Amino acid sequence: MSPFPLASTPLSRRRFCALAASALALAAVPGAGCAPAPSSAVHLVVKVPRTGHDVVFDEDISQVETVIQAMADDFAATYAKEPVEVEVVVFEQNQYDDAVAGCFDTPKAPDVLYGDYFNTSTYIHTGRVVPLDDVVTPDIRADLFDHLVAMSTVEGRLYMIPYLARQNVLAYNLEMFRNAGLDRFIAEGQITAWTLEEWTEILDALAESLPEGSFPMMMYAASSQGDTHIMTLLRSAGSSFFDEDGHFNLSTPEGIAALRWIQEGVGRGWFPPHAENLEIEDCSSLFKNQQLAIYMVNNASLTRYGDTVGLVNFPGPDADGCATTFSSGFEVFDNGDARKLQVAKDFITFVYESDHWLDYAAGTLPASKAVAERYGVDIPGYELFRANADNVVDFTGSNPDTRAVREVFYPCIHDLLMGSTTPEETAARIDELCNQAIDEGRAASVLHE
């Protein structure tokens, strides 16, 4: 007896939130609804970071937590096995550890976590995150894109079920390029690539032509936010970044050359001044205000800029450059309560067996093949980014503690930008500190049995 139509007609946010509220009110009336009175309801905690989100068929949706809340309301109103209360807790992107590991063994511990895999992967190695292979039926598995499933599989078991993905490339301001005489590098309607020599020529031309208060390219190192994009730039001179064992490997001619390219860019005026003290959001604001010519963009944020930007891959080891993919999805935590654990798994099953809720991934790159087939033509840049998938590089390797690595990586870039360390010293320091964090993470790793 679902109050939500599970047919193909999508609901507006106002409509599905109103229906959710009505369903919960109905469930509180004795004898009404499909579930018994919630005298001993299971209290499920679902956590989600505040994240922008677009849906092609519902312009009212602007945040992913709105969708997660509606999923939770629908599940609580229709779950037939026993009464359920679902509490959705929203936290800020820089508060993952406080919201997750910081709440272990408390009433606020997450039973379900929705988030980006490069952040949530760390918690798999606490032994709290359960494998979800028993939840993924053959039909569910057949509907998920293989590369996204592989991304969140550890030692042959699936620990996060992907819901959507975002592919990151760089955007360049078309007007700024034309004003700098860089028309020959513009490739509208495609994701282009430039050699490192061409990148240098472009950045020098922009530095020469841009008015005071405007800058050629993003750069930041005040925190770990956005540092994965700086890691990607370190492939610019041909570095593979990781060695065969998944350790950082920047103390090579290619790695050192990439670090020197960035450091020399400070003196050549490529970046905003004192970029070591900037956050990625500072660069985002500059780009939106047309004070920055080149900034990171993904398929989900592309619509913010309309036809004012072109797209280019990060400079990389080959002529096609490189991009990164960020997968987002659901993890389930074992907090020592078998009853809650089963309900949490049932919530995941509820989402992935519902075309209605899977459709709300349509606005990014859906993990569901069926959703991609239904809405691919409506998703901005969908075919463009799908065609660029061959240029995606792995920016996490086999690292069991990505968050710990990021905490020691960005200070190294901070000092490089300040000029207090040489490229050679920076490469050695990154390799030493990041590999120490990787090894400590591997030693401490515990997977759920």
Sequence and secondary structure as in RCSB ss.txt:
>XXXX:A:sequence
MSPFPLASTPLSRRRFCALAASALALAAVPGAGCAPAPSSAVHLVVKVPRTGHDVVFDEDISQVETVIQAMADDF
AATYAKEPVEVEVVVFEQNQYDDAVAGCFDTPKAPDVLYGDYFNTSTYIHTGRVVPLDDVVTPDIRADLFDHLVA
MSTVEGRLYMIPYLARQNVLAYNLEMFRNAGLDRFIAEGQITAWTLEEWTEILDALAESLPEGSFPMMMYAASSQ
GDTHIMTLLRSAGSSFFDEDGHFNLSTPEGIAALRWIQEGVGRGWFPPHAENLEIEDCSSLFKNQQLAIYMVNNA
SLTRYGDTVGLVNFPGPDADGCATTFSSGFEVFDNGDARKLQVAKDFITFVYESDHWLDYAAGTLPASKAVAERY
GVDIPGYELFRANADNVVDFTGSNPDTRAVREVFYPCIHDLLMGSTTPEETAARIDELCNQAIDEGRAASVLHE
>XXXX:A:secstr
  SS  SSS   HHHHHHHHHHHHHHHTSTT SSS   TT EEEEEEEE  B  BTTBTT  BHHHHHHHHHHHH
HHH  SS EEEEEEEE GGGHHHHTGGGTTSTT  SEEEEEHHHHHHHHTBT B   TTTS HHHHHHB HHHHH
HTEETTEE SEEEEEEEEEEEEEHHHHHHTT GGG  TTSEE   HHHHHHHHHHHHHHS TT EEE    SSST
THHHHHHHTTTTS  SB TTS B   SHHHHHHHHHHHHHHHTT S TTGGG  HHHHHHHHHTT EEEEEEETT
TGGGSTTSEEEE B  SSTT BBEEEEEEEEEB  S HHHHHHHHHHHHHHHT HHHHGGGTTSEESBHHHHHHH
GGGSTTHHHHHHTGGGB  SSTT S HHHHHHHHHHHHHHHHHTSS HHHHHHHHHHHHHHHHHHHHHH B   
